[in-house]
Amino acid sequence: TTTGSLRLGAERSHAVEEPYSYRGWDVGPGLSVLWPRTAFTLGASALYGERRYDAPDPLFGVMRKDTRARLEVSLGNKNWRWRDWQFAIVGSVEENRSTIGFYDYRKANLSIVAE
């Protein structure tokens, strides 16, 4: 069984100090596959988005705009259960690029998720 998804997001953050307020959006497709005979699930999703800040950054004196990209992969099994909890292993990589290099980053994450 294969299922597709599409995420469309919009965000608005209002801070007391205007340089930390922003508007943003993101979009990302996803795919999930279940193999019924083995009960394994495999999921993958991607995300791309932007944030535009409302005022110049107080430290650097320029307007900030960030772009973010994320890729996530998950592996689970419908039989990996404990009581009412089901578990999956999730790995992700994310990169943030900013017009102010100080805010650039890359990160990787590996986690166990309980649902």
C-alpha positions in Angstrom: 0.0 0.0 0.0 1.4 3.4 -1.0 0.1 6.7 0.2 1.2 10.2 -1.0 0.8 13.5 0.8 1.5 17.2 0.3 2.1 19.7 3.0 1.3 23.4 2.4 2.1 25.7 5.3 2.0 29.4 6.2 3.3 31.0 9.4 3.3 34.4 11.0 5.2 35.2 14.2 4.8 38.5 16.0 7.4 39.5 18.5 7.5 42.6 20.7 10.8 43.6 18.9 10.0 43.9 15.2 13.3 42.4 13.8 12.2 39.0 15.3 8.8 39.0 13.7 8.4 37.1 10.4 6.2 35.7 7.8 6.9 32.3 6.2 5.6 29.5 4.0 6.6 25.9 3.2 5.7 23.2 0.9 6.6 19.5 0.9 5.7 16.2 -0.7 5.6 12.9 1.2 5.4 9.2 0.4 4.6 6.3 2.7 4.7 2.6 1.8 3.3 -0.4 3.8 4.3 -4.0 3.0 1.4 -5.9 4.5 3.1 -9.4 4.6 6.0 -8.1 6.7 4.2 -5.1 8.4 7.2 -2.8 7.5 6.5 0.9 6.7 8.9 3.2 4.9 8.2 6.9 4.7 10.0 9.8 3.1 9.2 13.5 3.0 10.9 16.7 1.7 10.2 20.3 2.7 11.2 23.6 1.3 10.3 27.0 2.8 11.1 30.7 3.3 10.9 33.2 6.2 11.1 36.9 5.7 11.7 39.1 8.8 9.8 42.3 9.2 12.7 44.7 10.1 16.5 44.9 9.7 18.5 42.6 12.1 19.7 44.7 15.1 23.1 43.0 15.1 23.9 43.1 11.4 21.7 46.0 10.1 20.3 44.2 7.1 17.0 42.6 6.3 17.0 38.8 7.0 15.5 36.2 4.8 16.0 32.5 5.4 15.3 29.5 3.2 15.1 26.0 4.7 15.2 22.6 3.2 14.6 19.3 5.0 14.6 15.6 4.1 13.2 13.0 6.4 13.1 9.2 6.2 11.3 6.8 8.6 11.3 3.1 9.1 8.7 1.3 11.2 6.9 -2.0 11.6 3.3 -2.4 12.7 4.5 -5.2 15.0 7.0 -2.9 16.9 4.5 -2.3 19.7 4.5 -1.9 23.4 1.1 -1.6 25.0 -0.7 0.9 22.8 2.5 2.5 21.5 3.9 1.9 18.0 7.6 2.8 17.3 9.6 4.0 14.2 13.1 5.1 13.5 13.3 8.5 11.9 16.3 10.2 10.4 16.4 13.7 8.9 18.8 16.3 7.5 18.0 20.0 7.4 19.8 23.1 6.0 19.0 26.7 6.7 20.4 29.4 4.4 20.1 33.1 5.5 21.0 36.4 3.9 23.0 36.8 7.1 25.6 34.0 7.2 25.6 33.9 11.0 22.2 32.2 10.9 23.2 29.5 8.4 23.2 25.9 9.7 23.0 22.3 8.8 21.8 19.6 11.2 21.1 15.9 11.2 18.9 14.0 13.5 18.2 10.4 14.3 15.4 9.5 16.7 13.0 6.9 17.8 9.3 8.0 17.6 6.5 6.5 19.7 3.0 7.0 18.5 
